[in-house]
């Protein structure tokens, strides 16, 4: 078991479960069998997190999900469908996507800044689980995490640092972000290399290596996993996907779809909804 990366992340993450959340609701809309609230709460480092809370009208106890892509609205339609199934979902903005004055954008020229933004996201997700835990309608024994792209890149780190997580859906996440920056010939890497230089890109890769799914997932053996990928994804190295299959916990499900990178079409969305129902909807 690789505990060095986990220890490094734990020591760097200023998470305090007893810190006040100071939740504030901007507005709430009541829809057919669903309530949607635009919510702010205090994340780590006392920074405000912008989020959307989607709840079913029916009473609990309900399973709860924290969802992270880049922008909170990315999961909104799916969260409405999940609410109809009996889930409570908290959709949070990544730090760089929050409206002013809450925006926290990393400086790619400063690897420490990038690492700090990753830690901010993970800490704010953990505080999101604190928000769910305070809701009477949520069953604290049935909590899950859903990440797409950026949120999926951080899925393993979230899972091993947050002990309340029971199930994780990873949507088109990079199994090894650091390897992408070091080895890929993708235009995004070429552009960053022109801006930062080869040494600058190496420093960036070093700063985020502790978050690599492949590096830390073996510490999450007791969590149920669903990995969804696009069949042809130029951002993900096929060798990394195969390696992830070898190190993932026993029983992890892998699926590959002919779809866009967001995997928002009916088939992958239905797959993850049914999977979440199987893993979390019935009381333990």
Phi and psi in degrees as a GROMACS rama.xvg file:
@    title "Ramachandran Plot"
@    xaxis  label "Phi"
@    yaxis  label "Psi"
@TYPE xy
-88.08  100.798  UNK-2
-100.666  -11.6822  UNK-3
-62.2793  -46.3785  UNK-4
-63.4523  -40.6149  UNK-5
-65.1947  -43.4294  UNK-6
-61.0576  -40.2084  UNK-7
-63.6833  -41.332  UNK-8
-69.6381  -43.0219  UNK-9
-60.1919  -43.268  UNK-10
-70.0327  -25.231  UNK-11
-91.5739  -10.1124  UNK-12
-96.5537  111.67  UNK-13
-83.0663  64.1723  UNK-14
-96.3323  126.812  UNK-15
-127.291  106.916  UNK-16
-65.3789  -16.2883  UNK-17
-94.2938  -4.07961  UNK-18
-67.0306  143.425  UNK-19
-64.3323  137.529  UNK-20
-85.1227  -28.9075  UNK-21
45.4245  56.4535  UNK-22
-67.3211  142.149  UNK-23
-140.154  130.722  UNK-24
-98.0392  122.774  UNK-25
-74.079  -46.985  UNK-26
-163.412  158.908  UNK-27
-135.303  138.553  UNK-28
-122.954  135.632  UNK-29
-99.1089  118.654  UNK-30
-113.081  -177.199  UNK-31
-62.5453  107.347  UNK-32
65.8012  10.3469  UNK-33
-139.64  140.563  UNK-34
-114.036  131.203  UNK-35
-120.825  119.009  UNK-36
-120.446  132.511  UNK-37
-89.9288  113.258  UNK-38
-123.681  143.609  UNK-39
-119.145  145.063  UNK-40
-147.69  168.128  UNK-41
-91.3995  120.937  UNK-42
-90.1736  -156.214  UNK-43
-74.7825  162.227  UNK-44
56.4118  23.3541  UNK-45
62.031  22.9131  UNK-46
-90.8486  138.846  UNK-47
-77.2915  138.347  UNK-48
-110.006  130.138  UNK-49
-95.2925  134.779  UNK-50
-153.509  171.52  UNK-51
-127.103  129.327  UNK-52
-105.164  122.202  UNK-53
-116.655  120.35  UNK-54
-128.446  146.052  UNK-55
-75.5252  152.687  UNK-56
-66.5944  -32.5713  UNK-57
-65.7193  152.398  UNK-58
-73.0128  168.928  UNK-59
-83.9424  -163.859  UNK-60
-79.6565  135.805  UNK-61
-114.947  150.256  UNK-62
-67.1919  150.945  UNK-63
-120.999  145.871  UNK-64
-128.471  140.193  UNK-65
-108.732  129.349  UNK-66
-121.496  134.462  UNK-67
-136.744  121.779  UNK-68
-118.268  -115.244  UNK-69
-110.174  -53.4883  UNK-70
-107.101  143.72  UNK-71
-61.9386  -29.719  UNK-72
-72.0011  -11.5115  UNK-73
-61.8506  -30.514  UNK-74
-103.513  6.06581  UNK-75
-62.1523  -47.3398  UNK-76
-64.5421  -38.2797  UNK-77
-68.1805  -37.663  UNK-78
-65.3517  -35.0104  UNK-79
-61.9547  -43.7026  UNK-80
-65.1451  -39.264  UNK-81
-66.053  -35.6405  UNK-82
-62.9097  -37.2066  UNK-83
-64.1543  -26.2689  UNK-84
-83.4971  -12.492  UNK-85
109.318  22.3578  UNK-86
-105.278  146.579  UNK-87
-101.906  129.356  UNK-88
-124.208  137.146  UNK-89
-113.695  115.787  UNK-90
-103.699  119.401  UNK-91
-115.246  147.909  UNK-92
-77.1128  138.601  UNK-93
-64.4779  152.029  UNK-94
-51.956  -39.8036  UNK-95
-72.8739  -15.921  UNK-96
-100.507  -0.600496  UNK-97
-75.0328  145.275  UNK-98
-68.0913  155.508  UNK-99
-63.1597  143.011  UNK-100
-94.9422  23.6141  UNK-101
-98.7576  -0.372758  UNK-102
-67.0221  136.541  UNK-103
-130.699  97.5759  UNK-104
-101.892  129.072  UNK-105
-74.232  153.296  UNK-106
-98.5073  109.518  UNK-107
-62.6538  -18.956  UNK-108
-77.6166  -10.9713  UNK-109
-121.922  97.589  UNK-110
-54.8253  -32.6812  UNK-111
-63.0525  -34.2428  UNK-112
-67.2574  -40.1799  UNK-113
-65.2827  -45.8742  UNK-114
-60.6205  -41.5758  UNK-115
-62.8259  -36.5784  UNK-116
-68.7845  -35.6574  UNK-117
-64.1764  -45.0848  UNK-118
-63.9702  -37.7965  UNK-119
-59.4448  -45.3134  UNK-120
-61.4299  -45.8491  UNK-121
-64.319  -44.4734  UNK-122
-62.1992  -38.7416  UNK-123
-71.0219  -31.6142  UNK-124
-64.3426  -44.0057  UNK-125
-61.4339  -40.5929  UNK-126
-66.4002  -29.2362  UNK-127
-62.6597  -38.9719  UNK-128
-66.3346  -30.6658  UNK-129
-64.0681  -38.7048  UNK-130
-61.2887  -48.3787  UNK-131
-61.4194  -38.9448  UNK-132
-64.9186  -21.1344  UNK-133
-87.5916  -6.457  UNK-134
-87.854  128.326  UNK-135
-62.4898  -27.6678  UNK-136
-78.1972  -9.79184  UNK-137
-100.542  133.108  UNK-138
-87.3284  110.929  UNK-139
-65.689  -14.728  UNK-140
-83.5767  -7.70973  UNK-141
-128.867  75.5241  UNK-142
-119.207  140.996  UNK-143
-137.137  167.204  UNK-144
-127.61  135.29  UNK-145
-123.973  121.077  UNK-146
-126.657  136.465  UNK-147
-119.193  135.059  UNK-148
54.2657  -109.435  UNK-149
-54.6297  -44.7939  UNK-150
-64.5572  -32.86  UNK-151
-74.611  -33.6467  UNK-152
-58.4927  -30.6363  UNK-153
-97.1929  3.48014  UNK-154
-59.7221  -44.7527  UNK-155
-66.7151  -40.6953  UNK-156
-63.5768  -42.1025  UNK-157
-59.8327  -46.1207  UNK-158
-63.6302  -39.5937  UNK-159
-83.2457  -22.5882  UNK-160
-89.9541  -22.1736  UNK-161
-109.69  101.345  UNK-162
-68.4906  -12.9121  UNK-163
-81.0135  -12.5308  UNK-164
-72.8172  127.251  UNK-165
-108.643  -24.9062  UNK-166
-147.506  144.102  UNK-167
-132.869  133.122  UNK-168
-110.126  121.571  UNK-169
-110.752  118.435  UNK-170
-110.839  108.5  UNK-171
54.2294  44.3284  UNK-172
-89.7816  153.239  UNK-173
-80.0301  122.986  UNK-174
-62.9659  -27.404  UNK-175
-147.993  88.8515  UNK-176
-60.2095  -42.5961  UNK-177
-61.3452  -37.3282  UNK-178
-66.9096  -34.6403  UNK-179
-58.6909  -47.3085  UNK-180
-70.8449  -29.5261  UNK-181
-82.9129  -33.53  UNK-182
-119.331  -24.0305  UNK-183
-72.9843  149.535  UNK-184
-101.825  17.3255  UNK-185
-60.6788  145.332  UNK-186
-54.3413  -31.602  UNK-187
-62.0555  -40.3705  UNK-188
-69.1382  -42.0357  UNK-189
-61.5189  -40.0182  UNK-190
-65.4668  -44.0212  UNK-191
-65.2276  -35.1629  UNK-192
-64.8049  -38.6887  UNK-193
-64.2765  -37.1623  UNK-194
-77.496  -42.8223  UNK-195
-103.192  -17.8615  UNK-196
83.487  160.794  UNK-197
-61.4211  -40.4637  UNK-198
-65.5014  -37.6889  UNK-199
-64.0917  -38.9923  UNK-200
-67.6725  -38.7658  UNK-201
-62.0432  -40.5606  UNK-202
-65.1598  -37.8434  UNK-203
-62.5581  -45.0771  UNK-204
-62.2912  -41.8172  UNK-205
-61.2987  -37.6747  UNK-206
-67.9976  -27.4425  UNK-207
-109.385  3.28718  UNK-208
-61.5256  -31.6053  UNK-209
-65.2768  -17.905  UNK-210
-90.8719  -7.04198  UNK-211
-54.7142  129.653  UNK-212
-56.0871  -45.2535  UNK-213
-59.6076  -33.7746  UNK-214
-71.6448  -38.0386  UNK-215
-111.238  -9.88795  UNK-216
-66.8858  -24.8115  UNK-217
-64.2196  -15.926  UNK-218
-83.5436  -0.928717  UNK-219
-116.18  43.5655  UNK-220
-68.4042  -23.068  UNK-221
-92.3884  7.32328  UNK-222
-106.922  141.773  UNK-223
-80.6401  137.389  UNK-224
-127.336  137.274  UNK-225
-124.909  119.448  UNK-226
-107.803  123.292  UNK-227
-113.993  131.306  UNK-228
-130.398  159.255  UNK-229
-88.3955  141.118  UNK-230
-58.8419  -43.6204  UNK-231
-120.123  103.004  UNK-232
-126.988  110.14  UNK-233
-75.5304  -4.39203  UNK-234
-90.9575  -13.9778  UNK-235
-116.548  125.949  UNK-236
-74.2458  126.772  UNK-237
-60.8318  -33.4067  UNK-238
-63.4182  -34.0546  UNK-239
-69.6532  -37.588  UNK-240
-63.2392  -42.3423  UNK-241
-65.4889  -39.0239  UNK-242
-66.099  -38.7841  UNK-243
-60.9316  -39.4054  UNK-244
-58.6912  -35.8563  UNK-245
-74.8974  -32.2751  UNK-246
-101.076  -9.0416  UNK-247
-66.7357  152.756  UNK-248
-57.7367  149.521  UNK-249
-58.2216  134.614  UNK-250
92.8514  -6.18166  UNK-251
-61.0122  138.032  UNK-252
-100.881  133.316  UNK-253
-117.37  133.213  UNK-254
-136.245  146.698  UNK-255
-127.346  130.922  UNK-256
-126.504  146.082  UNK-257
-84.7639  95.6572  UNK-258
-160.582  174.344  UNK-259
-73.4087  167.131  UNK-260
-61.4605  -26.9318  UNK-261
-79.4552  -12.8294  UNK-262
50.8523  52.3253  UNK-263
-103.391  1.53283  UNK-264
-74.0101  174.667  UNK-265
-60.6806  -43.8591  UNK-266
-63.3008  -54.5692  UNK-267
-66.6268  -33.7126  UNK-268
-65.703  -43.2218  UNK-269
-63.901  -39.5856  UNK-270
-58.6993  -47.5887  UNK-271
-72.7068  -32.9941  UNK-272
-63.1826  -45.927  UNK-273
-65.1982  -37.9817  UNK-274
-65.631  -43.7758  UNK-275
-64.3844  -37.5936  UNK-276
-61.2084  -44.6431  UNK-277
-62.1501  -40.1708  UNK-278
-87.4115  -28.7798  UNK-279
-127.18  -19.3598  UNK-280
-70.298  -37.5055  UNK-281
-83.1627  136.73  UNK-282
-59.6318  143.689  UNK-283
